[in-house]
Protein backbone atom coordinates (compact mmCIF):
# COMPACT_ATOMS: atom_id res chain seq x y z
CA UNK A 1 0.00 0.00 0.00
CA UNK A 2 1.11 3.54 -0.61
CA UNK A 3 1.43 5.88 2.37
CA UNK A 4 -1.70 7.73 1.16
CA UNK A 5 -3.71 4.50 0.97
CA UNK A 6 -2.52 3.50 4.43
CA UNK A 7 -3.52 6.91 5.81
CA UNK A 8 -6.94 6.65 4.13
CA UNK A 9 -7.49 3.20 5.60
CA UNK A 10 -6.44 4.39 9.06
CA UNK A 11 -8.89 7.28 8.72
CA UNK A 12 -11.64 4.87 7.70
CA UNK A 13 -11.00 2.65 10.72
CA UNK A 14 -10.87 5.67 13.03
CA UNK A 15 -14.14 6.97 11.61
CA UNK A 16 -15.74 3.56 12.03
CA UNK A 17 -14.63 3.41 15.67
CA UNK A 18 -16.23 6.81 16.28
CA UNK A 19 -19.37 5.60 14.54
CA UNK A 20 -19.31 2.48 16.71
CA UNK A 21 -19.08 4.60 19.86
CA UNK A 22 -22.12 6.58 18.74
CA UNK A 23 -23.98 3.33 18.06
CA UNK A 24 -23.09 2.18 21.55
CA UNK A 25 -24.40 5.46 22.99
CA UNK A 26 -27.74 4.79 21.25
CA UNK A 27 -27.95 1.17 22.38
CA UNK A 28 -31.24 0.33 24.04
CA UNK A 29 -33.09 3.33 22.59
CA UNK A 30 -34.62 1.51 19.61
CA UNK A 31 -37.69 -0.63 19.12
CA UNK A 32 -37.27 -4.35 18.37
CA UNK A 33 -37.06 -4.22 14.54
CA UNK A 34 -34.64 -1.31 14.51
CA UNK A 35 -32.63 -2.98 17.27
CA UNK A 36 -32.15 -6.06 15.02
CA UNK A 37 -30.86 -3.91 12.16
CA UNK A 38 -28.62 -2.07 14.62
CA UNK A 39 -27.14 -5.37 15.86
CA UNK A 40 -26.54 -6.62 12.31
CA UNK A 41 -24.80 -3.38 11.38
CA UNK A 42 -22.62 -3.59 14.46
CA UNK A 43 -21.58 -7.20 13.71
CA UNK A 44 -20.65 -6.49 10.09
CA UNK A 45 -18.70 -3.38 10.98
CA UNK A 46 -16.83 -5.21 13.76
CA UNK A 47 -15.83 -8.01 11.39
CA UNK A 48 -14.61 -5.48 8.83
CA UNK A 49 -12.55 -3.60 11.40
CA UNK A 50 -10.95 -6.77 12.79
CA UNK A 51 -10.05 -8.01 9.30
CA UNK A 52 -8.55 -4.71 8.14
CA UNK A 53 -6.59 -4.18 11.34
CA UNK A 54 -5.28 -7.75 11.38
CA UNK A 55 -4.46 -8.13 7.68
CA UNK A 56 -3.53 -4.62 6.59
CA UNK A 57 -2.79 -2.13 9.33
CA UNK A 58 -1.42 -4.37 12.05
CA UNK A 59 -2.57 -4.70 15.63
CA UNK A 60 -0.48 -1.82 16.98
CA UNK A 61 -1.68 0.82 14.53
CA UNK A 62 -1.37 3.99 16.62
CA UNK A 63 -2.36 6.23 13.70
CA UNK A 64 -5.96 4.96 13.73
CA UNK A 65 -6.10 5.35 17.52
CA UNK A 66 -4.89 8.96 17.38
CA UNK A 67 -7.26 9.79 14.54
CA UNK A 68 -10.16 8.23 16.43
CA UNK A 69 -9.44 10.28 19.53
CA UNK A 70 -9.26 13.49 17.51
CA UNK A 71 -12.42 12.78 15.53
CA UNK A 72 -14.34 11.76 18.65
CA UNK A 73 -13.29 14.92 20.52
CA UNK A 74 -14.33 17.01 17.53
CA UNK A 75 -17.71 15.26 17.28
CA UNK A 76 -18.46 15.86 20.97
CA UNK A 77 -17.41 19.50 20.62
CA UNK A 78 -19.79 19.90 17.68
CA UNK A 79 -22.58 18.16 19.60
CA UNK A 80 -22.10 20.34 22.66
CA UNK A 81 -21.91 23.48 20.52
CA UNK A 82 -25.08 22.51 18.65
CA UNK A 83 -26.98 21.73 21.84
CA UNK A 84 -25.82 24.99 23.42
CA UNK A 85 -26.82 26.96 20.34
CA UNK A 86 -30.23 25.28 20.26
CA UNK A 87 -30.85 26.11 23.94
CA UNK A 88 -29.88 29.76 23.40
CA UNK A 89 -32.18 30.05 20.38
CA UNK A 90 -35.01 28.28 22.22
CA UNK A 91 -34.64 30.57 25.23
CA UNK A 92 -34.54 33.65 23.00
CA UNK A 93 -37.77 32.57 21.33
CA UNK A 94 -39.43 31.95 24.69
CA UNK A 95 -38.38 35.36 25.98
CA UNK A 96 -39.74 37.00 22.83
CA UNK A 97 -43.19 35.43 23.31
Backbone torsions as a table, in degrees:
resi	resn	phi	psi	omega
1	UNK	NA	146.5	174.8
2	UNK	-76.7	161.3	177.0
3	UNK	-57.8	-36.6	179.0
4	UNK	-65.9	-42.3	178.5
5	UNK	-65.5	-39.1	177.9
6	UNK	-64.5	-42.2	178.1
7	UNK	-64.3	-41.8	178.5
8	UNK	-63.0	-41.4	179.4
9	UNK	-67.7	-39.6	176.2
10	UNK	-62.7	-40.5	177.8
11	UNK	-64.6	-39.9	177.8
12	UNK	-62.1	-46.6	179.8
13	UNK	-64.0	-42.4	178.9
14	UNK	-62.7	-41.9	178.4
15	UNK	-64.5	-42.4	177.4
16	UNK	-59.6	-45.1	-178.5
17	UNK	-61.4	-37.4	175.7
18	UNK	-66.0	-42.8	177.0
19	UNK	-59.5	-43.6	179.7
20	UNK	-61.5	-40.3	178.8
21	UNK	-63.7	-38.7	177.9
22	UNK	-67.5	-38.4	175.4
23	UNK	-60.2	-44.0	179.7
24	UNK	-61.4	-40.3	178.6
25	UNK	-62.7	-27.0	-179.1
26	UNK	-92.4	-5.6	-176.4
27	UNK	-56.1	135.1	178.2
28	UNK	86.5	-1.3	-178.2
29	UNK	-102.4	7.4	-176.6
30	UNK	-112.7	157.2	173.4
31	UNK	-75.1	170.7	-171.2
32	UNK	-54.5	-51.0	-176.8
33	UNK	-63.2	-45.1	179.5
34	UNK	-67.3	-33.4	178.0
35	UNK	-63.3	-37.8	178.2
36	UNK	-64.9	-43.8	178.6
37	UNK	-63.8	-42.3	177.5
38	UNK	-56.6	-47.5	-178.7
39	UNK	-65.0	-41.0	177.6
40	UNK	-62.8	-44.0	179.0
41	UNK	-60.6	-43.8	-179.7
42	UNK	-62.2	-43.0	-179.3
43	UNK	-64.4	-44.9	-179.4
44	UNK	-64.2	-45.5	-179.1
45	UNK	-64.5	-38.6	177.7
46	UNK	-63.5	-42.7	178.2
47	UNK	-62.4	-42.9	179.1
48	UNK	-60.5	-48.5	-179.4
49	UNK	-59.6	-47.5	-178.6
50	UNK	-60.3	-41.7	-179.5
51	UNK	-66.1	-47.0	-178.5
52	UNK	-64.7	-45.1	-179.0
53	UNK	-63.1	-45.0	-176.9
54	UNK	-68.7	-45.4	-171.7
55	UNK	-90.8	-24.6	-173.0
56	UNK	-117.9	-54.9	-172.6
57	UNK	-84.4	-31.3	-175.3
58	UNK	93.6	150.6	-173.9
59	UNK	-64.3	-30.0	-175.6
60	UNK	-101.5	38.9	-178.9
61	UNK	-75.7	97.7	-178.3
62	UNK	-74.4	-26.3	-178.7
63	UNK	-59.7	-46.6	179.6
64	UNK	-64.1	-37.6	178.6
65	UNK	-64.2	-44.8	179.4
66	UNK	-65.3	-42.5	177.9
67	UNK	-62.3	-42.6	179.4
68	UNK	-59.8	-47.1	179.7
69	UNK	-59.0	-43.6	-179.2
70	UNK	-66.0	-45.3	-179.8
71	UNK	-63.9	-44.1	-178.6
72	UNK	-62.9	-44.5	177.2
73	UNK	-59.4	-43.0	179.5
74	UNK	-63.8	-42.4	179.8
75	UNK	-62.4	-43.4	179.3
76	UNK	-67.4	-35.0	175.9
77	UNK	-63.1	-45.2	177.9
78	UNK	-62.3	-42.8	178.9
79	UNK	-60.9	-48.9	-178.2
80	UNK	-63.9	-39.4	177.6
81	UNK	-64.1	-45.8	-179.7
82	UNK	-63.2	-42.0	178.6
83	UNK	-65.0	-44.8	178.5
84	UNK	-60.9	-42.2	179.4
85	UNK	-65.2	-41.8	178.1
86	UNK	-60.4	-45.0	-179.0
87	UNK	-63.1	-42.3	178.3
88	UNK	-61.8	-45.3	-179.7
89	UNK	-65.6	-41.2	179.0
90	UNK	-61.6	-45.0	-179.3
91	UNK	-65.6	-38.6	178.6
92	UNK	-64.0	-39.5	178.4
93	UNK	-66.0	-42.9	179.7
94	UNK	-62.7	-41.5	179.9
95	UNK	-67.7	-31.1	-179.7
96	UNK	-74.7	-20.4	-177.5
97	UNK	-90.8	NA	NA
